[in-house]
Amino acid sequence: MGVKSVRFNSDEEKALDALTGAFHMDTSAVIKKALWELYEDVQDKAVIEAFELREDAGDTGFVPIDDLLDRSDTPDSPTK
C-alpha cells in the first residue's frame, strides 16, 4: 500500500468536505470511492466500444424474450 499526497484548492476542499459529510466517510474513503467510480466508467466505456465494434461488424443479434424465458428444457417445468 502506498501513501499519496494530494493538494486541493479551496473549491476542491469544499467539495471534499461536502462529500465526506454526505456519505459519512473519511477523506481517504471518499477519494478511493471516487477513484473506483472513475475506473468503472473507463471499464464500462471499453466494454461498450467493444460491443459497438461487434455490432458494426454484424456479430450481434437479439433473441425474443419468449426464447429467453422458455423453460421447457428444465427438469422442474411442466410439459407443454
Steps between C-alpha positions, in 0.01 A plus 500: 500500500631843415450846639418780258499871568223701334466877497152652486401857423225660710219394265625141496522505882137617518393222264695242700347624825153481348561143381645381830194639675249366249645149496609493866846390388848623574704684238697193397185292449337772287808529279520121463129481414541772237802319358308173462198678350722659234676170436162329457400768248814429296436125511135546401604719208743231378228232514255724314756583232581130451128421469452781248785361289337154503164659422644692204655176374161328519608262776215581739132421502189494708297211633126522567415513869292184462814312397685627804218407735422162339558257783365189336847344511534531877420197719252688723290650221166357397483354151324702232 
